[in-house]
Every structure is written in C-alpha cells, then in structure tokens.
Amino acid sequence: MHRRSREGDIQEIGQDNRIGVVYMKRFLIILLFFTAAWLHGQAGSFTVSTYNLNYGNFNQKLIKTAIEGAGSDIVALQETNKDVEGFLGKTFTKQYQSVSFTGNRGKHPGERFGFLSKYAFESLNFIKPKDGIFGSYVAITAINGIKLQIVNVHLQPTRLSKEKGLTENLALLAEADETHLKEIKNILDIIDKKLPTIVLGDFNSMSFFKTCNYMKENGYIDCVAGLSENPDMMHTWSWKLKNGYELPARIDFIFCNDAFVPKNMKIDKETGSDHFLMTVELEFKKSEKQGNEKK
C-alpha cells in the first residue's frame, strides 16, 4: 500500500488554502461591487447643487474643481455660455449621464441654463419668460423609482451700481422684487403641482423679500434655513464695490416641497464666479417611499 507522507499532505493542504483565498478575494470584490451598485440605487438621500457660473467666467479650472468638489447627483447651472457648455460636456461625460443646456434664443447675455445629472431625464421643458427676461428650465427625472421635478430658475438681475454704497444697492435689490414675484408666480403656475419638486437657482432676491416669502406661503421649504442657525449669513454671492467694500448676500436658494427632508448643506466659495456653488442633501419622506412601494 502506498502511503503519502504527512509533509506532502500538509503541502497540498497549504496549496488548496491559497487557491481558496484567491477565489474568496475575487468573490468578495464582486460582492462589494454589486453591493455598492445596489446601495446607490436604494439610497434614501441624494444631493442637488445650484451654481451661477457668470457668463463671462472663463476660469474652467475653478469651474471643474467646484463641480467635482461638490460631487452632486444633480447640478443646476445658470449663465452658461457656449464655450463653457462645450467644456462641461467633454469634462463630465463619465460622471453625468445627462447633460443639457438651453436659453431664450440668445436674446440676452447670461440667459442660458444647464443641467448635469447622474440620473436620466424623462423630459426637459423650457418655460419662456412672461415677466423678467430669462424664463426657467424644468427637468423631470426619477430617483429610486420616485418621479420628481427640478425647476432651475434665474430671476431678472438687478442693475446694481459699484459707485453706490451697501444701503443704496440693497434698496435696488428690493425694488426689483416686484418683478421677481411675478416671475416666480408664473413659474409655479405652470409646473406640475402634484410631483415632488425642487426649485433652485439664482433668485436675485433676499430671503425676507416678497418672492421668497411667496415660496414659503405656497408650501416650499428654504432648505438652508432649516440647516443653519443664521441662514442669511450663509452668503451665496459677493460683489465688489469701488470703495473697497464687498456686498455679500444670500440670493441663491434651494427650495423643496414637503416631499423631502433637507439633511445637510455646504457652500463652496472658490468657484471663479461672483456666485458660490451651493449643495443640499435631500431625503424623500417616508410617505413618498411608501407611496412608491404601493405602485
């Protein structure tokens, strides 16, 4: 009878163990990959950003760094231009499956809008301006099977003066609010009121002006207000005056209806623009998730 040595048995067992470890590692890598993909699809929260690029801003490096730093799922852009749009399309083709831009037939500088989205758009609709000059860009998408509406706004800019002081320029902002109120009323009348909705962008209005108050009166939540002890100090824009002073203000907003719960926010001031990139993390309310499960 042939007998194998104990040493030989140990060598074979050691070899079998090494092979087993290799296969186990491969299995774990595959498992982690599919788990990460599943978690991305099942995550209860997502991020949205608003970023007015300033149509004369050609600092593509800072634009790229700001958007990459935010890492947002959906980015709403204002004041894009053809050069920047081409750059963004090439730069973020892998990160964002949906990239779209539009404007009001080139009638005004700074009139264009854009979206970068990690989710496919079901539809895109440009709302022509009735009051004001820019209109609005509306995207419908679905996250975790829940359809939602993202409304990208850029209300009419105020003609500020670098020759005037802080008080006088703030008064000019207040005067423009009547036009802004008409603009936002028109937009809210047109959009689908039944959908979970996010309204974000450059409002060119302060939080205590009529326009933002109208948003709140109609059931929209000022996301930053619920996430900061002193929200109006969370400036989203800064304008340099000739006397050396700066006019900082919170004039960019992310509003959502009661389908969402705001969770976190951040503002990136290194954007190359007079506006800063603002990001908010939102979570669907349980009622929205449960409603989706019943469908």
LUMMARKOL-398688 format. One record per atom (N, C-alpha, C): residue in one letter; x, y, z. Coordinates in steps of 0.05 Angstrom, whole numbers, padded with zeros to 5 digits, always signed. Each point is the difference from the previous one (the first is absolute). Example, Ala and Ser with C-alpha at 12.3 -4.5 7.8 and 13.67 -1.06 7.14 Angstrom:
A+00264-00114+00156
A-00018+00024+00000
A+00018+00024+00000
S-00007+00021-00014
S+00016+00024+00001
S-00015+00022+00014
This chain:
M+00017-00024+00000
M-00017+00024+00000
M+00018+00025+00000
H-00008+00019-00018
H+00016+00024-00002
H-00010+00020+00021
R+00018+00011+00015
R-00008+00020+00020
R+00013+00027-00006
R-00017+00021+00000
R+00011+00027-00004
R+00011+00010+00026
S+00022+00015-00003
S+00012+00011+00024
S-00017+00022+00012
R+00002+00004+00026
R-00015+00021+00014
R+00009+00027-00011
E+00026+00002-00006
E+00010+00026-00011
E-00013+00006-00027
G-00004-00021-00016
G-00012+00004-00026
G-00029+00009+00003
D-00014-00013+00019
D-00028+00008+00005
D-00002+00029+00009
I+00019+00008+00017
I-00001+00028+00009
I+00005+00019-00023
Q+00018-00007-00018
Q+00006+00017-00023
Q-00025+00003-00018
E-00014-00022-00004
E-00024+00001-00017
E-00022+00017+00013
I-00002-00004+00026
I-00021+00015+00015
I+00007+00030-00002
G+00025+00007+00003
G+00009+00028-00002
G-00006+00012-00027
Q+00005-00016-00021
Q-00006+00009-00027
Q-00029+00004-00004
D-00016-00019+00010
D-00029+00002-00003
D-00011+00025+00014
N+00012+00006+00024
N-00009+00024+00015
N+00006+00025-00015
R+00024+00002-00013
R+00007+00023-00016
R-00019+00004-00023
I-00007-00022-00013
I-00019+00002-00023
I-00027+00010+00011
G-00008-00011+00023
G-00025+00008+00012
G-00001+00029+00007
V+00022+00011+00011
V+00002+00028+00007
V-00002+00018-00025
V+00013-00008-00022
V-00002+00015-00025
V-00029+00002-00010
Y-00014-00023+00000
Y-00027+00000-00009
Y-00018+00016+00019
M+00005-00002+00026
M-00015+00015+00019
M+00003+00030-00004
K+00024+00009-00005
K+00006+00028-00005
K-00016+00010-00025
R+00001-00017-00021
R-00015+00008-00024
R-00029+00002+00005
F-00010-00020+00016
F-00029+00000+00006
F-00007+00025+00016
L+00017+00008+00020
L-00006+00023+00016
L+00001+00026-00016
I+00018+00002-00020
I+00002+00023-00017
I-00026+00003-00016
I-00008-00023-00012
I-00025+00001-00016
I-00024+00007+00018
L-00001-00012+00024
L-00022+00006+00019
L+00000+00029+00007
L+00023+00012+00006
L+00001+00028+00007
L-00009+00018-00023
F+00008-00007-00024
F-00008+00015-00024
F-00030+00001-00003
F-00013-00023+00002
F-00029-00001-00003
F-00014+00012+00024
T+00011-00002+00024
T-00012+00012+00023
T+00001+00031-00002
A+00023+00010-00010
A+00002+00030-00003
A-00020+00009-00021
A-00003-00015-00022
A-00019+00008-00020
A-00029-00001+00011
W-00006-00021+00016
W-00026-00002+00011
W-00006+00023+00020
L+00020+00006+00017
L-00004+00021+00019
L-00004+00027-00013
H+00014+00005-00023
H-00004+00025-00014
H-00029+00002-00010
G-00011-00022-00009
G-00027+00000-00009
G-00021+00002+00022
Q+00008-00010+00024
Q-00019-00001+00022
Q+00003+00023+00020
A+00020+00017-00004
A+00006+00021+00020
A-00024+00018+00003
G-00006+00008+00025
G-00023+00016+00006
G+00005+00029-00005
S+00025+00009-00004
S+00006+00028-00004
S+00016+00004-00025
F-00001+00025-00009
F+00016+00008-00024
F+00007+00029+00003
T+00017+00010-00017
T+00009+00028+00002
T-00006+00016-00025
V-00007+00025+00004
V-00004+00019-00022
V+00016+00025+00005
S+00010+00012-00021
S+00015+00025+00002
S-00011+00021-00019
T+00005+00025+00008
T-00006+00022-00019
T+00026+00017-00002
Y+00005+00009-00025
Y+00026+00013-00005
Y-00004+00020-00023
N+00000+00026+00006
N+00001+00020-00021
N+00029+00005-00008
L+00007-00008-00025
L+00028+00000-00009
L+00010+00028-00005
N-00019+00019-00006
N+00008+00027-00010
N+00008-00003-00029
Y-00016+00010-00019
Y+00004-00006-00028
Y+00027+00009-00011
G+00013+00019+00015
G+00027+00008-00009
G+00022-00015+00014
N-00007-00021+00014
N+00020-00016+00016
N+00013-00021-00018
F+00025+00004-00006
F+00014-00020-00017
F+00021-00016+00016
N-00002+00002+00026
N+00019-00015+00017
N-00010-00029+00002
Q+00006-00015-00021
Q-00010-00027-00002
Q+00011-00018+00022
K+00024+00005+00009
K+00012-00016+00021
K-00016+00002+00026
L-00007+00025+00008
L-00016+00003+00024
L-00028-00011-00003
I-00012+00003-00024
I-00026-00011-00005
I+00001-00031+00004
K+00019-00012-00012
K+00004-00029+00002
K+00004-00009+00029
T+00018+00014+00014
T+00006-00007+00028
T-00024+00003+00018
A-00016+00021-00005
A-00024+00005+00017
A-00020-00022-00004
I-00006-00007-00025
I-00020-00021-00006
I+00010-00027+00010
E+00025-00007-00004
E+00011-00025+00010
E+00000-00001+00030
G+00006+00022+00013
G+00000+00001+00029
G-00027-00004+00012
A-00020+00010-00013
A-00028-00004+00010
A-00008-00029-00003
G+00007-00012-00022
G-00007-00028-00005
G-00030-00005+00000
S-00015+00020-00008
S-00029-00001+00002
S-00012-00019-00020
D-00024-00011+00007
D-00014-00017-00019
D-00012+00016-00023
I-00010+00024+00007
I-00013+00017-00020
I+00011+00029+00004
V+00009+00012-00021
V+00010+00028+00002
V-00016+00017-00019
A-00012+00021+00011
A-00014+00020-00016
A+00018+00024-00005
L+00004+00007-00025
L+00018+00022-00007
L-00015+00023-00012
Q+00010+00024+00006
Q-00010+00024-00013
Q+00023+00015-00012
E-00006+00017-00020
E+00019+00017-00014
E+00023-00016-00013
T-00007-00023-00012
T+00020-00014-00016
T+00004+00014-00026
N+00022-00004-00013
N+00004+00010-00028
N+00010-00024-00017
K+00001+00004-00026
K+00006-00022-00018
K+00027-00013+00005
D+00020+00017+00007
D+00027-00011+00005
D-00001-00018+00025
V-00012+00010+00021
V-00001-00016+00025
V-00017-00025-00003
E-00022+00002-00016
E-00017-00023-00004
E+00015-00022-00015
G+00016+00007-00020
G+00017-00019-00014
G+00020-00013+00019
F+00012+00016+00017
F+00019-00010+00019
F-00012-00019+00020
L-00024+00008+00011
L-00013-00017+00020
L-00009-00027-00013
G-00010+00002-00024
G-00009-00025-00014
G+00023-00020-00003
K+00024+00010-00006
K+00023-00018-00004
K+00011-00009+00027
T+00000+00018+00019
T+00013-00006+00026
T-00015-00020+00017
F-00027+00003-00001
F-00016-00016+00019
F-00017-00021-00013
T+00008-00008-00024
T-00015-00021-00015
T-00002-00026+00015
K+00021-00007+00017
K+00000-00025+00014
K-00015+00002+00027
Q+00002+00023+00013
Q-00012+00004+00026
Q-00031+00004-00002
Y-00009+00013-00022
Y-00028+00007-00003
Y-00011-00012-00026
Q-00020-00017+00002
Q-00011-00012-00024
Q-00018+00019-00015
S-00011+00021+00014
S-00017+00019-00014
S+00012+00028+00003
V+00005+00012-00023
V+00011+00028-00001
V-00016+00015-00020
S-00012+00023+00009
S-00018+00014-00018
S+00002+00030+00005
F-00003+00016-00021
F+00001+00029+00002
F-00022+00012-00018
T-00009+00024+00008
T-00020+00014-00016
T+00001+00030+00006
G-00015+00015-00015
G-00002+00029+00004
G-00023+00012-00016
N-00004+00026+00004
N-00023+00013-00013
N+00009+00013-00027
R+00010-00017-00018
R+00007+00008-00028
R+00022+00021-00001
G+00017+00000+00020
G+00023+00018-00001
G-00007+00029+00002
K-00022+00007+00012
K-00008+00028+00001
K+00015+00016+00021
H+00010-00013+00021
H+00012+00015+00022
H+00026-00014+00009
P+00020+00015+00007
P+00024-00012+00012
P-00007-00013+00027
G+00011-00022+00006
G-00005-00013+00025
G-00027-00014+00003
E-00013-00004-00023
E-00027-00011+00001
E-00002-00030+00001
R+00023-00014-00005
R-00002-00029-00004
R+00000-00016+00026
F-00011-00024-00002
F-00003-00019+00023
F+00013-00026-00008
G+00008-00015+00021
G+00011-00027-00005
G-00007-00019+00023
F+00001-00026-00007
F-00003-00021+00020
F+00022-00021-00004
L+00012-00009+00021
L+00017-00024+00001
L-00014-00020+00019
S-00005-00024-00009
S-00014-00019+00016
S+00010-00028-00002
K+00002-00014+00023
K+00008-00028+00000
K-00023-00018-00007
Y-00024+00012-00001
Y-00024-00015-00007
Y-00011+00009-00027
A-00012-00018-00014
A-00011+00007-00027
A-00024+00018+00003
F-00003+00019-00018
F-00023+00017+00000
F-00023-00013-00016
E-00024+00002+00011
E-00023-00010-00014
E-00010+00022-00019
S+00003+00025+00008
S-00007+00023-00017
S+00014+00025+00008
L+00003+00019-00019
L+00011+00026+00005
L-00018+00021-00012
N-00006+00021+00014
N-00019+00020-00010
N+00010+00028+00007
F+00002+00017-00020
F+00008+00028+00005
F-00025+00017+00002
I-00003+00014+00023
I-00022+00018+00004
I+00008+00028-00010
K-00013+00010-00020
K+00007+00026-00011
K-00007+00022+00020
P+00016+00022+00001
P-00006+00021+00019
P-00025+00015-00007
K-00017+00004+00020
K-00023+00017-00003
K+00006+00027+00012
D+00010+00000+00024
D+00012+00024+00013
D+00029-00007+00003
G+00017+00021+00003
G+00029-00006+00001
G+00010-00007-00028
I+00025-00010-00002
I+00012-00004-00026
I+00012-00028-00005
F+00001-00017+00020
F+00014-00025-00003
F-00017-00025-00002
G-00023-00001+00013
G-00016-00024+00001
G+00010-00020+00020
S-00005-00026-00006
S+00008-00021+00018
S+00003-00026-00015
Y+00016-00018+00011
Y+00006-00026-00013
Y-00009-00022+00020
V-00018-00018-00009
V-00012-00020+00017
V+00007-00028-00009
A+00011-00016+00018
A+00007-00028-00006
A-00017-00019+00016
I-00009-00021-00012
I-00014-00022+00014
I+00019-00024-00001
T+00004-00012+00023
T+00017-00024+00002
T-00012-00019+00021
A+00013-00022+00005
A-00009-00019+00021
A+00024-00009+00016
I-00003+00000+00026
I+00021-00010+00018
I-00012-00023+00017
N+00012-00023-00001
N-00011-00023+00014
N-00029-00006-00007
G-00007+00005-00025
G-00027-00005-00010
G-00020+00022+00007
I+00009+00021+00013
I-00018+00022+00007
I+00004+00023-00019
K-00021+00008-00014
K+00002+00022-00019
K+00001+00027+00014
L+00018+00018-00009
L+00001+00026+00012
L+00006+00021-00021
Q-00004+00025+00008
Q+00002+00023-00018
Q+00021+00019+00011
I+00019+00008-00018
I+00021+00019+00008
I-00004+00025-00017
V-00004+00023+00014
V-00006+00025-00014
V+00023+00019+00004
N+00014+00005-00022
N+00024+00017+00000
N-00008+00029-00007
V+00004+00018+00019
V-00009+00028-00004
V+00023+00020+00000
H-00004+00021-00015
H+00018+00023+00001
H-00017+00025-00003
L-00007+00012+00022
L-00018+00023-00001
L+00016+00025-00009
Q-00015+00019-00010
Q+00013+00023-00013
Q+00021+00014+00017
P+00024+00003-00010
P+00021+00014+00015
P-00007+00029+00007
T+00010+00009+00022
T-00003+00028+00008
T+00023+00016-00010
R-00006+00024-00010
R+00021+00018-00010
R+00013+00014+00023
L+00019-00013+00012
L+00015+00012+00023
L+00021+00019-00010
S+00010+00017+00018
S+00020+00020-00007
S+00024-00003+00018
K+00024-00002-00012
K+00024-00001+00016
K+00007+00027+00012
E-00012+00021-00010
E+00005+00027+00010
E-00016+00005+00025
K-00021-00016+00005
K-00017+00004+00023
K+00008-00018+00024
G-00010+00007+00023
G+00008-00015+00024
G-00018-00024+00005
L+00004-00013+00022
L-00015-00025+00007
L-00030+00006+00002
T-00007+00021+00015
T-00028+00005+00005
T-00015+00006-00026
E+00012+00016-00017
E-00013+00007-00026
E-00003-00024-00018
N+00020-00017+00000
N-00002-00024-00017
N-00021-00020+00011
L-00002-00002+00026
L-00020-00018+00012
L-00028+00011-00007
A-00003+00026-00001
A-00025+00012-00007
A-00008-00007-00029
L+00020-00001-00018
L-00004-00007-00028
L-00010-00030-00002
L+00012-00017+00017
L-00009-00028+00001
L-00029-00002+00008
A-00008+00016+00019
A-00028+00000+00010
A-00019+00009-00022
E+00008+00021-00015
E-00017+00010-00021
E-00006-00021-00022
A+00020-00016-00006
A-00003-00021-00021
A-00017-00023+00009
D-00007-00001+00026
D-00014-00023+00010
D-00029-00002-00011
E-00011+00022-00008
E-00027-00001-00012
E+00000-00017-00026
T+00021+00004-00016
T+00003-00015-00025
T+00005-00029+00007
H+00017-00005+00019
H+00007-00028+00008
H-00025-00015+00010
L-00017+00014+00014
L-00025-00012+00010
L-00018-00009-00023
K-00002+00017-00020
K-00016-00007-00024
K+00012-00024-00015
E+00027-00001-00002
E+00014-00022-00013
E-00006-00026+00014
I+00003+00000+00026
I-00002-00026+00015
I-00029-00009+00001
K-00019+00019+00001
K-00029-00008-00002
K-00006-00014-00026
N+00011+00011-00022
N-00005-00012-00026
N+00012-00028-00002
I+00024-00004+00011
I+00014-00026-00001
I-00016-00020+00017
L-00008+00007+00024
L-00014-00018+00018
L-00028-00007-00012
D-00012+00018-00015
D-00026-00006-00013
D+00003-00021-00022
I+00023-00001-00013
I+00004-00017-00023
I+00009-00028+00007
I+00017-00003+00020
I+00012-00026+00007
I-00021-00019+00011
D+00006-00026+00000
D-00017-00020+00011
D-00001+00001+00030
K-00023+00007+00011
K-00002+00003+00029
K-00002-00026+00016
K-00005-00022-00015
K-00003-00026+00014
K+00026-00014+00005
L+00021+00008-00013
L+00026-00014+00002
L+00017+00010+00023
P+00016-00017+00012
P+00021+00009+00018
P+00018+00020-00016
T+00004+00024+00011
T+00011+00022-00015
T+00023+00014+00015
I+00021+00006-00015
I+00022+00017+00010
I+00002+00024-00019
V-00001+00024+00012
V+00003+00025-00015
V+00026+00012+00010
L+00019+00004-00018
L+00026+00010+00008
L+00012+00018-00021
G+00019+00016+00009
G+00014+00017-00019
G+00006+00028+00012
D+00004+00019-00019
D+00007+00027+00007
D-00026+00016+00001
F-00009+00006+00024
F-00025+00015+00004
F+00004+00030-00001
N+00025+00009+00003
N+00006+00029+00001
N-00018+00015+00020
S-00008-00015+00021
S-00017+00011+00021
S+00010-00009+00027
M-00006+00015+00020
M+00007-00007+00028
M-00022-00018+00012
S+00007-00014+00021
S-00018-00019+00012
S-00025+00013+00011
F+00001+00026+00008
F-00022+00013+00013
F-00016+00018-00020
F+00007-00002-00026
F-00015+00014-00020
F-00025-00015-00008
K-00017+00012-00015
K-00026-00011-00007
K+00002-00027-00015
T+00020-00002-00018
T+00003-00024-00016
T+00004-00025+00016
C+00019+00002+00019
C+00006-00024+00017
C-00022-00005+00019
N-00013+00021+00010
N-00023-00004+00017
N-00023-00013-00014
Y-00003+00006-00026
Y-00021-00013-00016
Y+00005-00030-00003
M+00026-00007-00004
M+00007-00028-00001
M-00008-00014+00025
K+00006+00012+00023
K-00006-00013+00026
K-00031-00002+00004
E-00014+00021-00008
E-00029+00000+00003
E-00013-00021-00017
N+00013-00009-00021
N-00010-00021-00018
N+00011-00027+00006
G+00011-00003+00024
G+00008-00027+00010
G+00028-00008-00006
Y+00016+00018-00010
Y+00028-00007-00006
Y+00019+00006+00024
I+00018-00018+00004
I+00019+00002+00022
I+00026+00012-00009
D+00009+00021+00014
D+00027+00011-00005
D+00020-00019+00013
C+00013-00016-00016
C+00017-00022+00011
C+00022+00010+00019
V+00013+00021-00007
V+00022+00010+00016
V-00010+00011+00027
A-00024+00012+00000
A-00011+00012+00024
A-00004-00021+00022
G-00006-00025-00008
G-00004-00021+00020
G+00026-00014+00008
L+00022+00007-00013
L+00025-00013+00005
L+00022+00018+00012
S-00007+00025+00005
S+00019+00020+00010
S-00013+00017+00022
E+00015+00006+00021
E-00011+00017+00021
E-00003+00029-00010
N+00017+00009-00019
N-00002+00027-00010
N+00002-00002-00031
P-00022-00009-00013
P+00002-00005-00029
P+00007+00023-00017
D-00008+00024+00007
D+00006+00023-00017
D+00029+00009+00001
M+00015-00013+00017
M+00029+00004+00000
M+00014-00021-00017
M-00015-00018-00011
M+00010-00020-00019
M+00000+00012-00028
H+00018+00018-00005
H-00001+00016-00025
H+00006-00018-00024
T-00015+00005-00021
T+00004-00015-00025
T+00011+00017-00023
W+00004+00026+00007
W+00008+00019-00021
W+00015+00023+00013
S+00020+00011-00014
S+00014+00023+00011
S+00008+00018-00024
W-00004+00026+00004
W+00005+00020-00021
W+00018+00022+00010
K+00023+00005-00013
K+00019+00019+00009
K-00008+00028-00009
L+00000+00019+00019
L-00006+00028-00006
L+00026+00015-00004
K-00002+00024-00012
K+00024+00015-00006
K+00013+00012+00025
N-00015+00003+00021
N+00011+00011+00025
N+00015-00021+00016
G+00003-00024-00011
G+00015-00021+00014
G-00017-00019+00016
Y-00025+00007+00004
Y-00018-00017+00015
Y-00011-00022-00019
E-00010-00020+00013
E-00014-00021-00015
E-00029-00001+00009
L-00018-00006-00020
L-00028-00004+00006
L-00006-00030+00000
P+00000-00013+00023
P-00006-00029+00000
P-00030-00004+00006
A-00011-00021-00011
A-00029-00005+00005
A-00006-00029-00005
R-00023-00009+00010
R-00011-00026-00006
R-00022+00004-00020
I+00006-00003-00026
I-00020+00004-00021
I-00005-00025-00017
D+00015-00021+00006
D-00004-00026-00014
D-00013-00018+00020
F-00020-00015-00009
F-00016-00016+00019
F-00005-00028-00012
I-00004-00019+00019
I-00011-00026-00007
I-00025-00004+00017
F-00023+00000-00013
F-00025-00005+00013
F-00010-00028-00008
C-00015-00013+00018
C-00012-00025-00007
C-00028-00001+00013
N-00018-00016-00012
N-00026-00003+00013
N+00001-00021+00021
D-00023-00006+00012
D+00001-00018+00024
D+00004-00029-00006
A+00007-00007-00025
A+00007-00028-00006
A+00028-00007+00010
F+00015+00020+00008
F+00028-00004+00007
F+00006+00010+00029
V+00023-00010+00010
V+00011+00010+00025
V+00029+00008-00005
P+00006+00026+00004
P+00028+00009-00004
P+00018-00012+00023
K+00023-00011-00008
K+00017-00013+00020
K+00027+00015+00005
N+00013+00009-00021
N+00026+00013+00003
N+00003+00021-00022
M+00018+00018+00004
M+00006+00020-00021
M+00029+00009+00002
K+00010+00010-00023
K+00027+00012+00000
K+00002+00020-00022
I+00018+00019+00003
I+00004+00022-00020
I+00029+00001-00006
D+00007+00000-00026
D+00027+00002-00010
D+00004+00028-00011
K+00018+00016+00012
K+00004+00027-00009
K+00022+00003-00021
E+00016-00021-00005
E+00021+00002-00020
E-00010-00010-00027
T-00016+00017-00013
T-00013-00009-00025
T+00008+00016-00024
G+00015+00022+00003
G+00007+00016-00022
G-00023+00018-00009
S-00022+00000+00014
S-00024+00016-00007
S-00006+00018+00023
D-00018+00019-00004
D-00010+00017+00022
D-00020-00015+00017
H-00010-00023-00011
H-00018-00018+00015
H+00016-00024+00010
F-00009-00011+00022
F+00012-00024+00011
F-00017-00025-00006
L+00013-00023-00001
L-00014-00025-00005
L-00012-00010+00026
M-00026-00003+00000
M-00014-00010+00024
M-00012-00027-00004
T+00004-00018+00019
T-00009-00027-00001
T-00017-00007+00024
V-00022-00014-00005
V-00017-00010+00022
V-00005-00030-00004
E+00001-00014+00022
E-00007-00029+00000
E-00029-00002+00008
L-00016-00014-00016
L-00029-00003+00005
L-00006-00030+00003
E-00021-00005+00016
E-00009-00027+00004
E-00030+00000-00005
F-00010-00021-00015
F-00028-00002-00003
F-00014-00007+00026
K-00023+00012+00005
K-00015-00006+00024
K-00010-00029-00002
K-00005-00012+00023
K-00010-00028+00000
K-00025-00004-00016
S-00018+00021+00000
S-00025-00002-00014
S+00005-00003-00030
E+00021+00014-00011
E+00006-00003-00028
E+00011-00028-00006
K+00017-00010+00017
K+00011-00027-00004
K-00021-00021+00001
Q-00019+00003+00020
Q-00021-00020+00003
Q-00019+00002-00024
G-00006+00024-00009
G-00017+00003-00023
G+00012-00012-00025
N+00026+00002-00002
N+00014-00012-00023
N-00001-00031+00002
E+00002-00011+00024
E-00001-00029+00003
E-00027-00012-00007
K-00021+00015+00004
K-00027-00010-00006
K-00006+00000-00029
K+00015+00015-00016
K-00006+00002-00029
K+00007-00026-00015
